[in-house]
Amino acid sequence: MAPRILLTNDDGVDAPGLAILAGIARALSDDVWIVAPDGNQSGAGHRFTFGRELSFEERGPRRFAVIGGSPADCVVAGMTHILGDRPADLVLSGVNAGQNLGDIINCSGTAAGAREGVLQGAIGIALSQSMNYDVSRDPDWTNAGHFGAEVVAAILAAHDGEDVFYNVNFPFCATGEVTGLAAVAHQRFSRSPIRYYPSDKDGEFFMAIPETPKPLDPEADFETLHRGRAITVTPMRLQQTDMALLERMQGTLSL
C-alpha cells in the first residue's frame, strides 16, 4: 500500500518549494496531504505556539493553512487532527528555498517539520534546495524536482527504524553536474554562524548569517554539497544524550 504522506514547510503554504515537494510526494503516493503555515516561518526552529489560539483554513482538497502557526504546529495539527484516525506514514518538509547545513539545522523550521514528524510516529525527511546568493536570490528548483522522488525512495529503502530524521540538500549546479547521493555528517561550526547585523535604520538590526565560520570539514555536508556537488543526506538522531559522558557522570557526580 502506498504511504500516506504529510507535507509541510517553513516558507508558507503558497511557496513554490512546497509545490515542488507536492510533485515529489505524488510520484510516490496518491495519498498526499498538505498542512503548512499561512506565511513565512523561516528560522522558527521547533517552536510551538502555546497560550495563543490557532486556526486553519482549507485551501483545497487535502490542503490546509495554519494561520500564524509554525511548521511544528502544522505537523501536530495534521498528525493528531486533520488526517483523522490514520496519521501519515511519512512527513516531508520543504522544499526550502536555500540550504540547511551544519549547525543551521538547529534553527531550521524545515528541519523541525521533519523532526516533529518522527516524534509523532512517522518517518521524517527535510529537503532544501541550495542557492548561490551571489548569483541570484531566486531558487532554481531543477535538481530538487528532478532527483527528489528518487532520493526520498532511496532513504525509505535504507531506513531501518532508528530514532532519526533525515536532512537532505540539493546542490546548486546543472543537473548533469550532480555527482551523486552522499550520506554525510552535518558540519559542526567553530561558533554559531548567526550574528548581529546592523540595519540602515538607526538603532535597529537583523539576525543574519554574514559569513560561514571556518575551518570546514571536507567530508561534512557543507563542503560535500558546495564543492562536491553531491546531494547530501544526513541522519539526525533524536536522542541527544551524550551516553559516554552520562556513564562517566553517573560514576562520579555527587553532592
SERO-4910 file (N, C-alpha, C, O; in steps of 0.05 Angstrom, whole numbers):
BEGIN
 pado doro    nc1    nc2    nc3   cac1   cac2   cac3    cc1    cc2    cc3    oc1    oc2    oc3
  Met    A     17    -24      0      0      0      0     18     25      0     38     26     15
  Ala    A     11     44    -16     26     69    -17     25     84      9      4     83     23
  Pro    A     46     97     17     46    111     43     28    135     43     24    148     22
  Arg    A     17    141     66      3    167     70     25    188     76     41    184     94
  Ile    A     25    210     61     46    229     64     35    256     72     15    266     60
  Leu    A     47    268     92     40    295    101     63    314     93     86    308     99
  Leu    A     56    336     81     76    356     73     73    381     90     50    390     96
  Thr    A     95    393     96     95    419    109    120    434    100    136    424     85
  Asn    A    123    459    109    147    475    103    149    498    122    132    501    140
  Asp    A    169    515    119    171    539    135    169    564    118    171    586    128
  Asp    A    167    561     91    165    584     73    136    592     68    131    613     56
  Gly    A    117    577     77     89    583     74     75    566     53     87    555     35
  Val    A     48    564     57     33    545     41     33    551     11     28    533     -5
  Asp    A     38    576      4     38    584    -24     66    585    -36     69    593    -59
  Ala    A     86    576    -21    114    577    -31    118    558    -54    107    536    -54
  Pro    A    134    566    -74    139    548    -97    153    522    -89    149    502   -102
  Gly    A    169    523    -68    183    498    -60    163    477    -50    168    453    -53
  Leu    A    141    486    -39    121    466    -30    107    453    -54    100    430    -53
  Ala    A    103    468    -75     93    457   -100    112    436   -111    103    415   -121
  Ile    A    138    441   -110    158    421   -118    156    397   -101    157    374   -111
  Leu    A    153    401    -75    151    378    -56    126    362    -62    127    337    -60
  Ala    A    104    375    -69     80    360    -75     84    342    -99     74    320   -100
  Gly    A     99    352   -119    105    335   -142    122    311   -134    117    289   -144
  Ile    A    141    315   -117    157    293   -107    140    272    -93    142    248    -98
  Ala    A    123    282    -75    106    263    -59     87    248    -77     82    224    -73
  Arg    A     75    261    -97     55    248   -114     68    229   -133     54    212   -145
  Ala    A     94    230   -136    108    209   -151    110    183   -135    116    162   -146
  Leu    A    106    185   -109    109    163    -91     82    152    -80     80    129    -72
  Ser    A     61    169    -81     36    162    -69     14    180    -79     19    203    -87
  Asp    A    -11    170    -79    -34    187    -86    -48    196    -61    -70    209    -62
  Asp    A    -37    190    -37    -49    198    -12    -31    219      1    -16    213     20
  Val    A    -34    243     -9    -16    265     -1    -33    288     11    -53    296      0
  Trp    A    -24    297     34    -37    319     49    -17    341     53      7    337     57
  Ile    A    -27    366     53    -11    389     58    -23    404     83    -46    411     83
  Val    A     -6    408    103    -12    426    125     12    443    130     33    434    140
  Ala    A     10    469    123     33    487    123     25    514    135      1    521    136
  Pro    A     45    529    144     39    556    155     27    574    133     32    570    109
  Asp    A     11    593    141     -1    611    122     19    632    112     14    645     91
  Gly    A     41    635    126     62    654    117     89    644    124     93    622    134
  Asn    A    109    661    120    137    653    124    143    648    153    138    665    170
  Gln    A    155    625    159    164    618    186    193    610    186    202    594    203
  Ser    A    209    620    168    237    613    167    251    620    193    247    642    204
  Gly    A    268    602    202    282    606    227    266    601    252    276    606    274
  Ala    A    242    591    249    225    586    272    234    563    289    227    560    312
  Gly    A    252    546    278    261    523    292    237    505    300    218    502    286
  His    A    239    493    324    219    475    333    200    489    353    191    477    373
  Arg    A    194    514    346    176    529    364    147    519    362    137    512    340
  Phe    A    134    517    385    105    512    386     91    537    395    103    553    410
  Thr    A     67    540    386     51    563    394     34    555    418     12    543    415
  Phe    A     43    562    442     28    557    467     15    582    477     27    604    474
  Gly    A     -8    580    488    -21    603    501    -35    622    482    -44    643    490
  Arg    A    -36    615    457    -50    632    437    -65    614    418    -53    594    408
  Glu    A    -90    620    412   -106    602    395    -96    603    366    -88    624    356
  Leu    A    -98    581    353    -92    579    325   -117    570    310   -137    561    322
  Ser    A   -117    573    284   -138    563    267   -127    554    241   -104    561    234
  Phe    A   -142    539    226   -133    531    199   -155    536    179   -178    537    185
  Glu    A   -146    540    154   -163    545    131   -159    522    111   -136    515    106
  Glu    A   -180    512    100   -178    492     79   -174    508     52   -192    523     44
  Arg    A   -151    503     39   -145    518     15   -149    501    -10   -144    510    -32
  Gly    A   -159    477     -7   -164    459    -29   -165    431    -19   -162    427      5
  Pro    A   -170    411    -36   -171    383    -27   -145    375    -13   -124    376    -25
  Arg    A   -148    366     12   -125    357     28   -103    378     30    -79    372     32
  Arg    A   -111    403     30    -92    426     31   -101    446     52   -123    457     49
  Phe    A    -85    450     73    -93    467     95    -71    486    103    -47    480    101
  Ala    A    -79    510    110    -60    530    121    -66    535    150    -89    540    157
  Val    A    -46    534    167    -49    540    195    -42    570    199    -19    578    193
  Ile    A    -61    585    208    -58    614    210    -40    621    233    -47    617    257
  Gly    A    -17    633    227      2    641    248     18    618    260     33    622    279
  Gly    A     15    594    249     28    571    261     56    566    250     63    575    229
  Ser    A     72    552    266     98    544    259     97    517    244     77    504    244
  Pro    A    120    508    232    120    482    219    113    460    239     99    441    233
  Ala    A    124    461    264    118    441    284     88    441    291     76    420    294
  Asp    A     76    465    294     47    466    298     32    452    276     13    437    281
  Cys    A     41    456    251     27    445    228     28    414    228      8    401    223
  Val    A     51    403    235     54    374    236     36    362    257     23    342    253
  Val    A     36    375    281     19    365    302    -11    367    294    -25    348    299
  Ala    A    -19    389    283    -47    392    274    -54    371    254    -76    359    254
  Gly    A    -36    366    235    -41    346    215    -42    318    226    -61    303    221
  Met    A    -22    311    241    -19    283    251    -40    276    272    -48    253    274
  Thr    A    -49    295    288    -67    289    310    -96    298    306   -113    292    322
  His    A   -101    311    283   -128    320    279   -137    319    249   -156    305    242
  Ile    A   -123    334    232   -133    338    205   -134    311    189   -153    307    174
  Leu    A   -114    294    193   -113    269    178   -132    248    190   -133    225    181
  Gly    A   -146    255    212   -165    236    224   -151    214    239   -131    218    252
  Asp    A   -163    190    237   -153    168    253   -130    152    239   -122    132    250
  Arg    A   -121    162    217    -97    149    204    -76    171    199    -76    183    178
  Pro    A    -58    175    217    -37    195    213    -18    186    191    -19    163    182
  Ala    A     -1    204    182     17    199    160     38    179    167     47    177    190
  Asp    A     47    164    147     70    146    150     96    161    145    117    154    156
  Leu    A     94    182    129    118    197    121    112    227    122     91    236    111
  Val    A    129    242    135    127    271    135    150    283    119    174    278    126
  Leu    A    144    298     98    164    312     82    162    341     88    140    352     87
  Ser    A    184    355     92    184    383     99    202    398     79    225    390     75
  Gly    A    191    419     66    207    434     46    190    440     22    165    444     24
  Val    A    201    440     -2    230    442     -6    238    471      1    227    490    -10
  Asn    A    257    474     20    264    500     29    279    515      7    295    504     -8
  Ala    A    274    541      6    289    559    -12    315    567      2    316    586     17
  Gly    A    336    552     -4    362    556      9    370    532     25    354    518     36
  Gln    A    396    528     28    408    505     41    403    506     71    402    527     83
  Asn    A    401    482     83    400    479    112    423    460    119    420    436    117
  Leu    A    445    471    127    470    456    131    482    462    158    476    482    171
  Gly    A    499    443    167    513    447    192    495    454    215    473    443    217
  Asp    A    505    471    232    490    478    257    465    494    251    449    498    269
  Ile    A    462    504    227    437    519    219    413    501    222    391    510    226
  Ile    A    417    474    221    395    455    225    381    461    251    357    456    253
  Asn    A    396    470    271    384    474    298    362    495    298    345    494    316
  Cys    A    363    515    280    343    536    280    324    533    256    306    549    252
  Ser    A    327    512    240    312    509    215    283    500    221    279    479    233
  Gly    A    264    515    211    236    506    212    232    483    194    215    466    200
  Thr    A    246    481    172    244    458    154    252    433    168    238    413    167
  Ala    A    275    434    181    284    410    196    265    403    218    259    379    223
  Ala    A    253    423    232    235    418    254    210    404    244    199    387    258
  Gly    A    200    410    220    177    396    209    182    366    207    165    350    215
  Ala    A    206    359    197    213    330    195    217    318    222    208    295    227
  Arg    A    230    333    240    235    322    267    209    317    282    206    296    294
  Glu    A    190    336    280    165    332    294    150    308    281    135    294    295
  Gly    A    153    304    255    141    281    242    150    255    255    133    237    260
  Val    A    176    253    261    186    229    274    175    227    303    168    205    312
  Leu    A    175    249    317    164    249    344    135    241    345    126    230    365
  Gln    A    121    245    323     93    238    321     89    209    309     66    200    306
  Gly    A    111    196    304    109    168    296    113    162    266    111    139    258
  Ala    A    120    182    250    125    178    222    155    177    216    171    182    233
  Ile    A    162    172    191    188    177    181    189    207    172    171    216    159
  Gly    A    210    221    179    212    249    173    236    256    156    259    248    162
  Ile    A    232    271    134    253    279    116    250    309    110    229    318    101
  Ala    A    271    324    115    272    353    108    288    356     82    309    344     79
  Leu    A    277    372     64    290    376     38    295    405     33    276    421     37
  Ser    A    318    413     23    325    440     17    340    442     -9    357    425    -16
  Gln    A    334    463    -24    348    469    -49    368    491    -44    361    513    -37
  Ser    A    394    485    -48    414    505    -42    414    527    -63    404    523    -85
  Met    A    425    550    -55    426    573    -73    453    586    -72    467    584    -51
  Asn    A    461    599    -93    485    616    -93    475    645    -93    466    655   -113
  Tyr    A    476    657    -69    464    684    -66    479    705    -81    469    727    -86
  Asp    A    504    699    -89    519    718   -105    509    719   -134    514    738   -149
  Val    A    496    697   -142    486    695   -170    457    704   -172    450    719   -190
  Ser    A    440    694   -153    411    701   -154    398    696   -127    407    679   -112
  Arg    A    378    712   -122    361    707    -98    337    690   -104    321    684    -87
  Asp    A    334    681   -129    312    664   -138    322    636   -140    341    630   -156
  Pro    A    310    617   -126    320    589   -127    315    577   -154    296    583   -168
  Asp    A    333    560   -162    330    542   -185    322    515   -174    339    501   -162
  Trp    A    297    507   -178    286    483   -166    292    457   -182    282    436   -175
  Thr    A    308    460   -203    310    438   -222    320    412   -209    309    391   -213
  Asn    A    341    414   -193    353    390   -181    334    377   -160    332    353   -159
  Ala    A    321    394   -144    301    383   -125    279    368   -140    271    346   -132
  Gly    A    269    381   -161    247    368   -176    256    343   -191    241    324   -192
  His    A    280    344   -202    290    322   -218    297    297   -201    290    275   -208
  Phe    A    310    302   -178    321    280   -162    304    274   -138    309    253   -125
  Gly    A    285    291   -131    272    289   -104    259    262    -99    264    251    -77
  Ala    A    242    253   -117    228    228   -111    247    204   -109    243    187    -92
  Glu    A    268    204   -125    288    183   -124    303    183    -98    309    162    -86
  Val    A    309    207    -88    324    210    -63    307    200    -40    316    185    -23
  Val    A    282    209    -39    264    200    -18    261    170    -18    261    157      3
  Ala    A    257    158    -42    255    129    -44    280    115    -34    278     94    -21
  Ala    A    303    126    -40    328    114    -31    330    115      0    340     96     12
  Ile    A    322    137     12    323    140     41    303    120     53    310    106     73
  Leu    A    280    118     42    260     99     53    270     70     51    265     54     69
  Ala    A    284     63     30    295     37     27    317     31     47    320      8     56
  Ala    A    333     52     55    355     48     74    346     51    103    360     42    121
  His    A    323     63    107    313     68    135    309     42    149    296     24    139
  Asp    A    319     41    174    317     16    189    303     19    216    305      2    234
  Gly    A    287     40    218    271     44    242    285     58    265    274     59    287
  Glu    A    309     68    261    323     82    282    309    108    288    293    118    273
  Asp    A    316    120    311    303    144    321    315    169    309    329    184    323
  Val    A    311    172    283    324    193    268    305    207    249    284    196    242
  Phe    A    312    232    241    301    244    217    324    249    198    347    248    205
  Tyr    A    317    256    173    337    259    152    337    287    141    316    299    136
  Asn    A    361    299    138    364    325    126    377    323     99    399    313     97
  Val    A    363    332     78    372    330     50    376    358     39    360    376     43
  Asn    A    398    361     24    404    386      9    411    379    -20    427    361    -25
  Phe    A    399    394    -38    405    391    -67    424    412    -75    421    436    -68
  Pro    A    445    406    -91    465    426    -98    455    446   -119    436    441   -134
  Phe    A    469    469   -119    464    490   -138    483    486   -161    506    495   -160
  Cys    A    474    472   -182    490    467   -206    472    455   -227    449    450   -222
  Ala    A    482    452   -251    467    439   -272    462    410   -264    478    397   -251
  Thr    A    439    399   -273    432    372   -265    453    352   -274    459    333   -259
  Gly    A    465    356   -297    486    338   -306    511    339   -290    528    322   -293
  Glu    A    514    360   -273    538    363   -256    535    351   -229    554    350   -213
  Val    A    511    342   -222    507    329   -196    522    303   -195    520    286   -212
  Thr    A    539    300   -174    557    277   -173    546    252   -159    559    232   -159
  Gly    A    522    254   -148    511    231   -135    497    238   -109    491    261   -103
  Leu    A    492    217    -93    479    219    -68    498    211    -46    509    189    -46
  Ala    A    504    229    -27    524    224     -6    512    225     21    499    245     29
  Ala    A    517    205     37    509    205     65    532    217     81    555    206     81
  Val    A    527    239     94    549    254    108    540    264    135    516    266    140
  Ala    A    559    271    151    554    284    177    547    313    172    555    325    152
  His    A    534    326    191    530    355    189    554    369    200    568    360    218
  Gln    A    559    393    189    583    409    196    578    421    223    560    437    227
  Arg    A    596    415    242    597    430    267    615    454    263    639    451    259
  Phe    A    604    477    266    619    502    262    635    508    288    628    499    309
  Ser    A    656    524    284    673    532    307    658    551    326    665    553    349
  Arg    A    638    564    315    620    581    331    593    583    316    591    574    293
  Ser    A    573    594    329    548    598    315    551    616    291    565    637    293
  Pro    A    540    609    268    542    626    245    523    650    246    525    668    230
  Ile    A    504    650    265    484    671    267    494    695    283    503    691    306
  Arg    A    493    719    271    505    742    283    487    766    283    467    767    268
  Tyr    A    493    785    299    481    812    297    490    825    271    513    823    263
  Tyr    A    471    837    257    477    851    232    463    877    231    438    878    233
  Pro    A    477    899    229    464    926    232    446    932    208    451    924    186
  Ser    A    424    947    214    406    956    194    414    984    185    429    998    199
  Asp    A    404    993    163    407   1020    154    391   1039    172    396   1063    172
  Lys    A    371   1028    186    354   1045    203    368   1047    231    377   1028    242
  Asp    A    370   1071    240    384   1077    265    372   1061    288    348   1063    293
  Gly    A    389   1047    303    380   1033    327    368   1005    322    360    992    341
  Glu    A    366    997    297    354    971    290    375    952    278    396    961    268
  Phe    A    369    926    279    388    907    269    374    881    260    350    878    266
  Phe    A    388    864    247    378    838    238    393    816    251    416    820    261
  Met    A    381    792    252    395    767    257    403    757    229    385    754    212
  Ala    A    428    751    224    437    744    197    460    724    199    471    719    220
  Ile    A    467    713    175    490    695    173    509    708    153    509    701    129
  Pro    A    525    727    162    542    743    144    565    727    132    575    735    111
  Glu    A    574    706    145    596    690    135    595    663    147    582    658    168
  Thr    A    609    644    135    610    617    144    634    613    162    657    619    153
  Pro    A    630    604    187    654    600    205    672    579    193    663    559    181
  Lys    A    698    583    196    719    565    187    733    553    211    732    565    233
  Pro    A    747    531    208    750    514    184    726    497    178    709    493    195
  Leu    A    726    485    154    704    467    146    715    439    141    737    436    130
  Asp    A    700    420    150    707    392    146    701    384    117    678    386    109
  Pro    A    721    375    102    716    369     74    697    345     70    687    340     48
  Glu    A    693    329     92    676    305     90    648    311    100    630    293     97
  Ala    A    642    334    110    616    340    122    597    353    101    605    357     78
  Asp    A    573    359    109    552    367     90    558    392     74    553    394     50
  Phe    A    570    412     87    574    438     74    592    436     50    585    445     28
  Glu    A    615    424     53    634    422     31    625    401     11    630    404    -13
  Thr    A    613    379     20    604    358      1    583    369    -18    582    362    -41
  Leu    A    565    387     -7    545    399    -24    556    420    -43    552    418    -67
  His    A    572    439    -32    580    461    -48    604    455    -66    603    463    -90
  Arg    A    624    442    -56    647    436    -73    644    409    -87    652    406   -110
  Gly    A    633    389    -73    629    363    -85    606    360   -104    604    342   -119
  Arg    A    587    379   -102    563    380   -118    547    353   -116    536    344   -136
  Ala    A    546    342    -92    530    318    -87    505    326    -72    504    346    -58
  Ile    A    484    310    -75    460    312    -58    467    300    -31    475    277    -30
  Thr    A    465    316    -10    473    306     16    449    296     32    427    308     32
  Val    A    454    275     47    434    263     65    447    260     92    468    246     94
  Thr    A    436    271    113    447    269    140    425    258    159    405    271    163
  Pro    A    430    234    170    411    223    190    417    237    217    439    237    227
  Met    A    396    249    229    398    264    253    384    250    276    361    244    275
  Arg    A    399    244    297    388    230    320    370    247    337    375    271    340
  Leu    A    348    236    347    331    250    365    340    247    394    336    265    410
  Gln    A    353    224    400    364    221    427    390    237    429    410    229    417
  Gln    A    389    259    443    412    278    444    431    273    468    451    287    470
  Thr    A    424    254    485    441    249    508    468    239    499    470    221    483
  Asp    A    490    251    511    517    240    507    520    216    525    525    219    549
  Met    A    517    192    514    516    169    531    542    163    545    543    154    568
  Ala    A    565    168    531    591    163    543    595    182    567    604    173    588
  Leu    A    588    207    563    591    226    585    571    220    608    578    222    631
  Leu    A    547    212    601    528    204    621    538    182    638    535    182    663
  Glu    A    550    162    626    560    139    641    583    148    660    584    139    683
  Arg    A    600    166    650    622    175    668    610    192    691    619    189    713
  Met    A    591    209    685    579    225    706    564    209    727    564    216    750
  Gln    A    552    188    718    537    171    737    556    158    757    548    151    779
  Gly    A    581    155    749    600    143    767    615    163    785    629    155    804
  Thr    A    613    189    778    629    209    792    613    232    803    623    246    822
  Leu    A    590    237    793    575    261    801    561    257    828    546    237    831
  Ser    A    566    275    847    553    272    873    554    298    887    569    316    880
  Leu    A    538    301    909    539    324    926    553    317    952    556    334    970
***
